[in-house]
Amino acid sequence: MEFTFHPLCRSLRLTHLCFADDLLMFCRGDRTSIIVILRAFATFSMASGLVMNSEKSDIYFNGMRDEEVHYILNISSFREGHFPFRYLGIPISHKRMAIGDCSRLVDKVVMRIRGWGARKLSYAERLVLVQAVLTQLHNFWARIFLFPVTVLDRIERICRNYLLGGSEQFHKMPNVAWEKICRDRKHGGLGIMHGRNWNLAMLGKFVWWLVSKADHMWIKWVNHIYIKGQDWLTYTPPIHSSWSWRMICKTKDKMKDSFCTGFWNEQNIYSAAKGYTWLQGSQIKVPWYPLIWNKVNSPKHAFIGWLAVQQNLMTKDRLLKYGIITDGRCDLCLNHIETHQHILYECVFSAMCWSALKTWVGINMPNVGILEWSIHWLAGH
């Protein structure tokens, strides 16, 4: 019998791929080719004594008549598989990843937040959970897929709501923009990973493999099927190409300037961290960074200090602006509208507290706000 290769595997004469203890085999959708594969399995079993578990094996058909499909299922005892299916927790599909395919990831994020929501956690504690857990949940998927923008927006919204409001639902207007939160701390942010840019940086490794002509089976396959000797950096994908390939090409178009400069190319190794930094763009280092984020400040006070320095505390002037309250007078002096400038610098009660604090500590400090003075004093002691 004559075996016929799968149309997309013929040029490389590719018949199978192995992943750990899993095996994927490919052939043309005809009865003869599939029978050849089944006979090869039987010969291998007789020679090695190893028998394939048909209950854990699936066969996927495309473009075959129903009678041919039923015949193959009867002689092979395999289950008929359907797309999308999951492998190592990742949805595998021959079509574009739909929003519903990512629902499992979003559900995981929401379930974690609901488990934490019963506990009254401070801003700093929620920040640690967002950095260590929530933004890391999608890292595994981000190494393989370019997420739909809608899914990334939902994940970012959930993380922002929990950070600023303590639950996945936050009905107030956020007092800090998410783009600012995702900056590095030395640039005025909180160092939370920006989902979109990190997703692109992770997919940048595929682009870099093609730039550096890495020795991978996937690189050989892509060159035979899609690129076919064209210049990769100027390559345009055809309309009939797969969604995944078009997304990789889209990533290439966004990052090709950085690959041309090669500023992160160290010993021909791609660094997703440097790719992410490049995608974040040029940012200015803030002068107050060492006063807020230092080893002496407690995380809780550092976070409040971060909000205060950027004038993002929910003072009464902001609540009055949003229509949440009707009286915006300072509760300490009852004479002026409560603003950042007033409560930290101009309030009579704040000045009395600051003066008493200076006397107690015994240090003559310049006439600055309580918060700024406290941070400066803690940083030096």
Phi, psi and chi 1 to 4 in degrees:
 res  aa     phi    psi   chi1   chi2   chi3   chi4
   1 MET       -  148.2  -68.4 -174.9  179.3      -
   2 GLU  -101.6  125.0 -177.7  179.3   -3.2      -
   3 PHE   -85.5  138.2  175.9   82.5      -      -
   4 THR  -116.3  127.4  -53.8      -      -      -
   5 PHE   -71.1  155.2  -70.5   92.6      -      -
   6 HIS   -60.6  141.5 -172.4  -79.2      -      -
   7 PRO   -53.7  -34.9  -26.3   34.0      -      -
   8 LEU   -88.4    0.1  -64.3  180.0      -      -
   9 CYS  -116.9   -0.8  -58.6      -      -      -
  10 ARG   -65.9  -41.4 -174.5 -176.2  -59.7  112.6
  11 SER   -64.6  -32.9   57.5      -      -      -
  12 LEU   -98.1   -1.4  -69.7  177.8      -      -
  13 ARG    52.5   46.8  -58.6 -177.7   67.3   84.4
  14 LEU   -88.6  124.9 -179.0   64.1      -      -
  15 THR  -114.5  -26.1   58.9      -      -      -
  16 HIS  -157.6  160.8   65.4  -81.3      -      -
  17 LEU  -133.9  141.3  -66.2  173.8      -      -
  18 CYS  -116.5  133.3  -65.7      -      -      -
  19 PHE  -129.8  106.3  -61.9   95.2      -      -
  20 ALA    54.2 -117.6      -      -      -      -
  21 ASP  -100.5   16.5   58.3  -12.9      -      -
  22 ASP  -106.5  149.6  -64.3  -35.4      -      -
  23 LEU  -133.0  129.5  174.6   66.5      -      -
  24 LEU  -114.7  130.0  -59.3  176.9      -      -
  25 MET  -123.1  145.9  -60.8 -158.1   69.1      -
  26 PHE  -129.1  142.4  -45.7   96.1      -      -
  27 CYS  -160.1  170.9   71.2      -      -      -
  28 ARG   -69.4  148.7 -171.2  174.0 -178.7  -90.8
  29 GLY   -78.5   66.7      -      -      -      -
  30 ASP  -135.0  159.0   59.8   66.2      -      -
  31 ARG   -62.6  -40.8 -179.7 -176.1  -58.4 -169.5
  32 THR   -62.3  -47.2  -57.4      -      -      -
  33 SER   -64.5  -40.1  -61.4      -      -      -
  34 ILE   -68.0  -37.1  -63.9  175.3      -      -
  35 ILE   -64.5  -38.0  -69.3  176.3      -      -
  36 VAL   -59.7  -42.6  170.2      -      -      -
  37 ILE   -64.4  -43.1  -70.8 -178.9      -      -
  38 LEU   -64.2  -38.0  -65.1  177.4      -      -
  39 ARG   -67.1  -35.5  -72.4 -176.0  175.1  179.9
  40 ALA   -64.6  -39.4      -      -      -      -
  41 PHE   -61.4  -44.3  -81.9  133.7      -      -
  42 ALA   -63.8  -40.5      -      -      -      -
  43 THR   -64.5  -41.1  -57.0      -      -      -
  44 PHE   -63.9  -39.6  174.0   78.3      -      -
  45 SER   -65.2  -41.1  -63.0      -      -      -
  46 MET   -66.9  -34.3  -70.6 -170.1  -59.1      -
  47 ALA   -79.2  -34.4      -      -      -      -
  48 SER  -105.5  -19.5   63.8      -      -      -
  49 GLY    81.5    2.4      -      -      -      -
  50 LEU   -92.9  131.2  -59.7  175.5      -      -
  51 VAL  -115.5  133.7  179.8      -      -      -
  52 MET   -72.1  137.3  178.7  176.5   51.8      -
  53 ASN   -85.7  103.6 -170.9  -19.0      -      -
  54 SER   -68.7  -24.2   58.6      -      -      -
  55 GLU   -71.5  -20.1  -65.0 -177.9   -2.9      -
  56 LYS  -108.9   13.3  -64.9 -177.0  178.2 -180.0
  57 SER  -116.8  135.2  -58.1      -      -      -
  58 ASP  -119.1  151.9  -65.0  -26.7      -      -
  59 ILE  -126.7  134.1 -176.8  168.8      -      -
  60 TYR  -113.9  130.2  -63.6   86.1      -      -
  61 PHE  -112.7  150.7  -58.5   95.1      -      -
  62 ASN  -154.0  123.6 -173.6   27.8      -      -
  63 GLY    76.0   21.5      -      -      -      -
  64 MET  -108.6  150.8  -65.3 -177.4   65.0      -
  65 ARG   -71.1  153.8  -62.2 -167.0  -55.0  -89.6
  66 ASP   -60.7  -39.5  -68.8  -19.9      -      -
  67 GLU   -66.6  -33.9   55.4  -91.4   21.1      -
  68 GLU   -67.9  -39.8  -67.8  -72.3  -31.9      -
  69 VAL   -63.2  -46.1  170.9      -      -      -
  70 HIS   -63.8  -37.8  -67.4  -48.2      -      -
  71 TYR   -64.1  -45.5  174.9   80.0      -      -
  72 ILE   -65.4  -39.8  -63.0  -59.8      -      -
  73 LEU   -65.2  -35.4  -69.6  174.7      -      -
  74 ASN   -70.5  -42.1  -70.9  -28.7      -      -
  75 ILE   -81.7  -20.1   65.2  173.9      -      -
  76 SER   -98.7  -23.4   65.5      -      -      -
  77 SER    63.0   19.0  -59.9      -      -      -
  78 PHE   -81.7  161.5  -71.2  163.5      -      -
  79 ARG   -88.3  146.8  -61.1  176.3  -54.8 -177.7
  80 GLU   -81.8  121.9 -177.9  178.6    2.4      -
  81 GLY   -91.4  156.2      -      -      -      -
  82 HIS  -134.6  144.8  -60.4  -81.0      -      -
  83 PHE   -86.2  147.1  -70.2  100.2      -      -
  84 PRO   -81.2  150.3   29.7  -32.8      -      -
  85 PHE  -123.2  165.3   64.8   92.4      -      -
  86 ARG  -107.3  135.5  -67.4 -170.8  177.2  -86.3
  87 TYR  -133.0  120.5 -179.0   69.6      -      -
  88 LEU    55.2   35.4  -61.6  178.8      -      -
  89 GLY    82.4   -0.8      -      -      -      -
  90 ILE  -104.6  131.1  -61.4  -63.4      -      -
  91 PRO   -71.5  127.0   24.6  -31.8      -      -
  92 ILE  -108.7  125.7  -53.7  -62.3      -      -
  93 SER  -147.4  151.2  177.6      -      -      -
  94 HIS   -89.4   -0.5   62.1  -64.3      -      -
  95 LYS  -116.8  178.7  -62.8 -179.0  179.7  179.1
  96 ARG   -61.6  139.0  173.6  177.9  179.2  175.1
  97 MET   -67.3  119.8  178.2 -174.5  -73.6      -
  98 ALA   -86.1  165.3      -      -      -      -
  99 ILE   -61.9  -36.8  -63.2  175.0      -      -
 100 GLY   -64.6  -27.1      -      -      -      -
 101 ASP   -66.5  -23.3  -62.7  -29.3      -      -
 102 CYS   -95.9    4.2  -56.0      -      -      -
 103 SER   -62.2  -32.3   59.0      -      -      -
 104 ARG   -63.7  -39.9 -174.8  175.9  180.0 -178.3
 105 LEU   -65.9  -45.2  173.4   62.7      -      -
 106 VAL   -63.0  -39.7  177.4      -      -      -
 107 ASP   -62.1  -37.6  -68.6  -19.1      -      -
 108 LYS   -62.4  -43.0  -77.4 -174.6  177.5 -179.5
 109 VAL   -62.8  -45.2  174.9      -      -      -
 110 VAL   -64.7  -41.5  173.4      -      -      -
 111 MET   -63.6  -39.5  -69.4  -57.9  -64.2      -
 112 ARG   -61.7  -43.9  -68.7  -66.8 -179.1   92.7
 113 ILE   -65.2  -40.9  -69.9  179.1      -      -
 114 ARG   -64.7  -32.5  -71.7  176.7  179.3  172.5
 115 GLY   -69.9  -32.2      -      -      -      -
 116 TRP   -85.8  -20.9  -60.9  -29.8      -      -
 117 GLY   -63.1  -24.6      -      -      -      -
 118 ALA   -71.6  -16.1      -      -      -      -
 119 ARG   -99.5  138.2  -57.6  173.1   58.8 -173.2
 120 LYS   -85.0   98.2  -61.2  -62.1 -177.6 -179.7
 121 LEU  -105.8  148.4  -57.9  178.3      -      -
 122 SER   -77.3  172.9   65.1      -      -      -
 123 TYR   -56.2  -46.1  -81.3  126.3      -      -
 124 ALA   -64.3  -39.6      -      -      -      -
 125 GLU   -67.5  -39.2  -68.1  168.8  -33.7      -
 126 ARG   -67.6  -34.2  -64.1 -159.3  -66.3  -96.7
 127 LEU   -61.7  -43.1  173.4   61.6      -      -
 128 VAL   -62.0  -42.6  172.1      -      -      -
 129 LEU   -66.0  -40.3  -69.5  175.7      -      -
 130 VAL   -64.3  -43.6  169.5      -      -      -
 131 GLN   -69.7  -41.4  -71.8  177.4  -43.0      -
 132 ALA   -86.4  -24.3      -      -      -      -
 133 VAL  -121.4  -61.9 -179.3      -      -      -
 134 LEU   -62.7  -49.7  -62.9 -172.3      -      -
 135 THR   -73.6  -10.5   55.7      -      -      -
 136 GLN   -92.2  -16.0  -61.5  -59.5  -37.9      -
 137 LEU   -63.0  -36.5  -78.3  175.4      -      -
 138 HIS   -91.6    1.6   78.2  -72.7      -      -
 139 ASN   -60.6  -40.7  -92.5    1.9      -      -
 140 PHE   -63.9  -43.3 -176.5   57.7      -      -
 141 TRP   -69.3  -36.2  -72.6   29.0      -      -
 142 ALA   -65.5  -20.8      -      -      -      -
 143 ARG   -73.6  -13.9  -64.1  171.9 -176.5  -91.1
 144 ILE  -118.9  -41.6  -56.4  172.2      -      -
 145 PHE  -115.0  151.9  -60.6  113.9      -      -
 146 LEU   -93.1  109.6 -174.4   62.3      -      -
 147 PHE   -63.7  147.0  -78.8   99.3      -      -
 148 PRO   -59.4  143.3  -23.3   32.9      -      -
 149 VAL   -59.6  -35.6  175.1      -      -      -
 150 THR   -61.0  -40.2  -55.5      -      -      -
 151 VAL   -67.9  -44.3  174.7      -      -      -
 152 LEU   -62.8  -40.0  -71.3  174.2      -      -
 153 ASP   -62.6  -39.2  -73.3  -16.7      -      -
 154 ARG   -68.4  -42.0 -174.7  178.1  178.3 -170.8
 155 ILE   -63.9  -43.5  -67.0  175.7      -      -
 156 GLU   -64.1  -38.6  -70.8 -178.9   -7.1      -
 157 ARG   -65.4  -40.0 -174.4  167.0   59.5 -108.5
 158 ILE   -64.4  -45.2  -68.5  172.1      -      -
 159 CYS   -63.4  -42.0  -67.6      -      -      -
 160 ARG   -64.9  -42.8 -179.0 -158.0   64.2 -165.8
 161 ASN   -62.3  -41.9  -67.9  -15.4      -      -
 162 TYR   -69.0  -40.3  177.3   69.2      -      -
 163 LEU   -63.3  -44.1  176.3   64.4      -      -
 164 LEU   -93.9  -22.4  -59.0  177.5      -      -
 165 GLY  -123.0  -13.8      -      -      -      -
 166 GLY    89.2    4.1      -      -      -      -
 167 SER  -151.7  170.4   66.9      -      -      -
 168 GLU   -73.4  -17.8   75.3  -87.3   16.6      -
 169 GLN  -108.4  124.1  -60.8  -67.3  -26.1      -
 170 PHE  -135.8  108.0 -172.8   54.5      -      -
 171 HIS   -90.1   -5.0  -58.7  -70.8      -      -
 172 LYS   -88.6  160.7  -59.6  177.4 -177.8  178.1
 173 MET   -71.9  127.1 -178.1  175.1  -67.0      -
 174 PRO   -63.2  136.2   22.1  -32.5      -      -
 175 ASN   -83.9   -5.9   52.2  -14.6      -      -
 176 VAL  -136.9  135.0 -172.8      -      -      -
 177 ALA   -70.0  143.2      -      -      -      -
 178 TRP   -64.0  -34.0 -176.1 -107.9      -      -
 179 GLU   -61.7  -37.2  -63.8  -67.8  -27.3      -
 180 LYS   -72.2  -37.6 -178.5  179.1  -69.2 -173.3
 181 ILE   -62.1  -34.3  -69.0  175.2      -      -
 182 CYS   -81.3    0.8  -69.6      -      -      -
 183 ARG   -75.5  160.1  -64.4  175.9 -173.8  172.2
 184 ASP   -63.7  157.7  -68.4  -23.2      -      -
 185 ARG   -62.7  -36.9  -72.0 -177.1  173.6 -178.6
 186 LYS   -71.3  -12.2   62.7 -178.4  178.2 -179.2
 187 HIS  -105.4   12.0  -64.2  137.5      -      -
 188 GLY    99.8    5.1      -      -      -      -
 189 GLY  -107.2 -160.8      -      -      -      -
 190 LEU  -111.8   -2.3  -66.3  175.2      -      -
 191 GLY    80.2   14.6      -      -      -      -
 192 ILE   -75.4  141.0  -65.4  178.1      -      -
 193 MET   -68.0  131.8 -178.3  177.4   61.8      -
 194 HIS   -81.6  115.7 -169.0  -74.8      -      -
 195 GLY   -58.2  -46.8      -      -      -      -
 196 ARG   -65.5  -48.7  -63.1 -173.2 -166.0  179.2
 197 ASN   -66.6  -36.3  -70.9  -20.5      -      -
 198 TRP   -67.5  -37.9 -178.6 -110.2      -      -
 199 ASN   -61.4  -44.0 -163.8 -175.0      -      -
 200 LEU   -65.4  -41.0  -72.0  173.3      -      -
 201 ALA   -63.6  -37.9      -      -      -      -
 202 MET   -67.7  -39.3  -65.7  -58.1  -64.4      -
 203 LEU   -73.6  -13.9  -70.9 -175.6      -      -
 204 GLY   -60.8  -21.5      -      -      -      -
 205 LYS   -65.8  -33.3   67.1  178.2 -179.2  -65.8
 206 PHE   -65.8  -41.0  -63.3  110.9      -      -
 207 VAL   -63.4  -42.1 -178.2      -      -      -
 208 TRP   -67.1  -36.1  177.1 -113.0      -      -
 209 TRP   -59.3  -40.1  -73.7  -11.5      -      -
 210 LEU   -72.4  -35.5  -71.3  163.5      -      -
 211 VAL   -65.8  -44.1  170.8      -      -      -
 212 SER   -88.5    0.6   59.6      -      -      -
 213 LYS    55.1   52.9  -62.7  178.4  172.6   60.6
 214 ALA   -65.2  152.9      -      -      -      -
 215 ASP   -88.4   79.8 -173.9   17.2      -      -
 216 HIS  -127.4  147.9  -66.4  -74.1      -      -
 217 MET   -60.6  -39.3  174.3   59.1   69.4      -
 218 TRP   -61.4  -39.2  179.8   78.9      -      -
 219 ILE   -63.5  -43.9  -60.1  -61.8      -      -
 220 LYS   -63.0  -41.5  -63.4  177.4 -178.6  178.7
 221 TRP   -65.4  -44.5 -175.6   83.3      -      -
 222 VAL   -63.4  -40.6  164.5      -      -      -
 223 ASN   -64.9  -36.6  -83.2  -67.1      -      -
 224 HIS   -74.2  -36.8  -84.3   80.7      -      -
 225 ILE   -89.4  -42.6  -59.4  -59.3      -      -
 226 TYR  -110.8  -58.7  -71.4  123.5      -      -
 227 ILE   -71.9  -48.1  -59.4  178.7      -      -
 228 LYS    52.9   50.4  -61.0  178.6 -179.8  178.9
 229 GLY    84.4   -1.1      -      -      -      -
 230 GLN   -76.3  162.1  -59.1  179.5   56.3      -
 231 ASP   -70.6  121.5  179.4   27.0      -      -
 232 TRP   -64.2  -39.8  166.6 -129.3      -      -
 233 LEU   -69.9  -21.9  -68.1  177.9      -      -
 234 THR  -109.5    7.2   58.4      -      -      -
 235 TYR   -69.6  140.5  168.8   82.6      -      -
 236 THR  -119.0  125.1  -58.4      -      -      -
 237 PRO   -69.8  143.5   26.9  -34.4      -      -
 238 PRO   -70.3  161.2   23.5  -31.8      -      -
 239 ILE   -64.7  -34.5  -60.9  176.3      -      -
 240 HIS   -80.9   -2.1   65.5  -89.9      -      -
 241 SER   -69.7  162.7   58.4      -      -      -
 242 SER   -69.5  159.8   67.5      -      -      -
 243 TRP   -62.8  -41.4  175.0   79.2      -      -
 244 SER   -60.9  -42.1  -60.5      -      -      -
 245 TRP   -67.5  -38.8  174.9 -116.4      -      -
 246 ARG   -64.3  -34.9  -65.6 -161.3  -57.0  -88.2
 247 MET   -68.9  -36.3  -68.0  -58.1   99.7      -
 248 ILE   -65.5  -41.0  -68.1  175.3      -      -
 249 CYS   -65.7  -35.2  -66.2      -      -      -
 250 LYS   -64.5  -40.0 -176.7  177.9  179.6 -179.4
 251 THR   -63.2  -41.3  -56.6      -      -      -
 252 LYS   -59.9  -42.6  179.7 -100.7  -60.5 -177.9
 253 ASP   -63.9  -33.3  -66.5  -23.5      -      -
 254 LYS   -77.9  -26.1  -69.8 -174.8  177.5 -178.3
 255 MET  -115.2    2.3  -58.6 -176.9   68.1      -
 256 LYS   -66.7  -28.4   64.2 -179.4  179.3 -178.7
 257 ASP   -62.3  -39.9  -68.7  -20.1      -      -
 258 SER   -70.8  -33.7   62.0      -      -      -
 259 PHE   -69.3  -33.9  -77.2  111.5      -      -
 260 CYS   -66.8  -40.2  -68.3      -      -      -
 261 THR   -71.3  -32.4   58.3      -      -      -
 262 GLY    65.9   26.6      -      -      -      -
 263 PHE   -71.0  -15.7   70.2   92.2      -      -
 264 TRP  -106.3    6.4   64.0   44.5      -      -
 265 ASN   -79.2   99.2  177.6   14.1      -      -
 266 GLU  -114.3  108.9  -61.0  175.8   -2.6      -
 267 GLN    58.3   38.1  -58.8  176.5   -9.8      -
 268 ASN    59.5   32.6 -108.8   13.7      -      -
 269 ILE  -116.8  126.3  -61.8  176.0      -      -
 270 TYR   -81.1  137.1  172.4   76.4      -      -
 271 SER  -115.4  113.7  170.1      -      -      -
 272 ALA   -64.0  -32.7      -      -      -      -
 273 ALA   -64.5  -42.3      -      -      -      -
 274 LYS   -71.9  -34.1  -68.6 -175.2  178.0  180.0
 275 GLY   -62.9  -40.0      -      -      -      -
 276 TYR   -64.1  -42.4  173.9   76.1      -      -
 277 THR   -61.2  -40.0  -59.0      -      -      -
 278 TRP   -65.4  -42.4 -176.9   84.2      -      -
 279 LEU   -66.2  -29.2  -72.1  168.2      -      -
 280 GLN   -68.5  -21.0  -74.1  -72.6   83.6      -
 281 GLY    83.7  173.9      -      -      -      -
 282 SER   -73.6  135.4   58.3      -      -      -
 283 GLN  -135.5  154.3  -60.7  175.3    2.6      -
 284 ILE   -98.4  133.8  -59.7  174.7      -      -
 285 LYS   -73.3  130.0 -175.1  175.9  179.9  178.9
 286 VAL   -82.8  142.8  -65.3      -      -      -
 287 PRO   -69.9  -23.5   24.7  -33.2      -      -
 288 TRP   -89.5    3.3   43.5  -96.1      -      -
 289 TYR   -55.4  -49.6  159.9   72.2      -      -
 290 PRO   -68.7  -20.6   23.3  -32.4      -      -
 291 LEU   -78.3  -32.8  -61.9  178.8      -      -
 292 ILE   -84.4  -53.5  -62.7  -68.3      -      -
 293 TRP  -100.3   86.6  -54.2  108.4      -      -
 294 ASN  -136.9  169.0   57.5   71.5      -      -
 295 LYS   -70.3  -18.5  -64.0 -179.5  179.2  179.4
 296 VAL   -83.8  -38.5  179.8      -      -      -
 297 ASN   -67.1  137.9  -78.9   -9.1      -      -
 298 SER   -71.9  150.4   67.9      -      -      -
 299 PRO   -55.8  -37.6  -25.7   34.7      -      -
 300 LYS   -64.1  -47.0  178.9  178.9  179.1 -179.8
 301 HIS   -68.4  -34.6  -66.2  160.9      -      -
 302 ALA   -63.7  -41.5      -      -      -      -
 303 PHE   -66.2  -45.1 -165.6  100.7      -      -
 304 ILE   -62.0  -40.0  -62.6  -60.3      -      -
 305 GLY   -62.1  -38.5      -      -      -      -
 306 TRP   -62.5  -42.3  175.2   77.9      -      -
 307 LEU   -65.6  -39.7  -71.5  173.2      -      -
 308 ALA   -70.2  -43.0      -      -      -      -
 309 VAL   -61.1  -34.4  168.8      -      -      -
 310 GLN   -90.6    6.0  -60.9 -177.2   93.6      -
 311 GLN    57.6   48.8  -62.7 -170.1    3.5      -
 312 ASN  -118.6   12.9  -77.7  -42.3      -      -
 313 LEU   -71.3  148.8  -69.5  174.3      -      -
 314 MET   -80.7   70.3  -67.9  -59.3  -69.0      -
 315 THR   -75.6  168.2   49.5      -      -      -
 316 LYS   -66.6  -27.9  -77.2 -167.7  172.7 -177.2
 317 ASP   -64.5  -33.6   62.7  -35.5      -      -
 318 ARG   -73.1  -42.7  -65.4  169.3   63.6   92.5
 319 LEU   -63.4  -36.2  -60.6  176.1      -      -
 320 LEU   -66.6  -38.6 -169.5   64.1      -      -
 321 LYS   -64.8  -38.7  178.8 -179.4  178.1 -179.2
 322 TYR   -81.9   -3.5  -61.8  149.3      -      -
 323 GLY    78.3   15.6      -      -      -      -
 324 ILE   -76.5  -35.2  -60.5  175.4      -      -
 325 ILE  -127.8  167.7   60.2  175.3      -      -
 326 THR  -114.3  -17.6   56.7      -      -      -
 327 ASP  -116.5  114.6 -174.8    3.9      -      -
 328 GLY  -103.5   15.9      -      -      -      -
 329 ARG   -71.8  148.6  -70.9 -178.8  -59.9  171.0
 330 CYS   -64.9  131.8  174.0      -      -      -
 331 ASP   -72.7  -15.1  -71.8  -29.0      -      -
 332 LEU   -86.1  -40.8  -59.7  177.5      -      -
 333 CYS  -115.2  -18.7   63.8      -      -      -
 334 LEU    58.8   24.8  -60.6  176.6      -      -
 335 ASN  -117.7  -30.4  -69.0  -35.5      -      -
 336 HIS  -129.7  161.4  -60.8   84.8      -      -
 337 ILE   -67.3  137.1  -63.5  -65.1      -      -
 338 GLU   -79.0  108.7 -178.1 -175.6  -81.5      -
 339 THR  -123.9  172.4   63.0      -      -      -
 340 HIS   -60.8  -45.2  -75.9   81.8      -      -
 341 GLN   -61.5  -40.7 -179.0   72.8   15.5      -
 342 HIS   -71.3  -50.0  172.5   77.1      -      -
 343 ILE   -71.1  -25.0 -162.0  169.5      -      -
 344 LEU   -98.2  -21.4  -64.5  177.2      -      -
 345 TYR  -125.9  -41.7  -63.4   92.2      -      -
 346 GLU  -105.4  -17.0  -59.5  169.8   -9.7      -
 347 CYS   -65.1  135.1 -179.4      -      -      -
 348 VAL   -62.6  -42.4  176.1      -      -      -
 349 PHE   -64.4  -40.8 -175.5   83.3      -      -
 350 SER   -63.9  -40.7  -61.8      -      -      -
 351 ALA   -63.0  -39.1      -      -      -      -
 352 MET   -64.5  -43.7  -68.2  172.4   55.3      -
 353 CYS   -63.6  -41.4  -67.0      -      -      -
 354 TRP   -65.7  -40.9 -179.9   74.9      -      -
 355 SER   -64.4  -41.8  176.9      -      -      -
 356 ALA   -65.9  -36.6      -      -      -      -
 357 LEU   -65.9  -41.6 -176.5   60.6      -      -
 358 LYS   -62.9  -41.8  -72.7 -163.4  -60.7 -177.8
 359 THR   -64.8  -40.3  -56.9      -      -      -
 360 TRP   -66.9  -40.3  178.1   71.5      -      -
 361 VAL   -76.5  -30.4  176.4      -      -      -
 362 GLY    82.6   27.4      -      -      -      -
 363 ILE  -123.3  133.7  -60.2  178.0      -      -
 364 ASN   -91.0  105.2 -175.3   19.2      -      -
 365 MET  -107.1  155.6  -64.3  -66.2  -63.2      -
 366 PRO   -63.9  160.7   22.8  -33.7      -      -
 367 ASN   -78.7   80.6 -171.4   19.9      -      -
 368 VAL  -117.5  179.0  -63.5      -      -      -
 369 GLY   -67.4  158.4      -      -      -      -
 370 ILE   -59.9  -45.1  -65.3  176.2      -      -
 371 LEU   -64.3  -48.3  178.3   65.4      -      -
 372 GLU   -63.7  -39.7  -76.7   76.2    2.5      -
 373 TRP   -66.1  -42.6  179.4   86.3      -      -
 374 SER   -62.2  -43.2  -59.1      -      -      -
 375 ILE   -63.4  -43.1  -67.2  173.4      -      -
 376 HIS   -63.6  -41.8 -178.8   81.3      -      -
 377 TRP   -66.5  -44.0 -176.2   83.7      -      -
 378 LEU   -64.6  -36.3  -71.5  170.9      -      -
 379 ALA   -66.2  -27.7      -      -      -      -
 380 GLY   -94.9   -0.9      -      -      -      -
 381 HIS  -130.0      -  -69.0   72.5      -      -
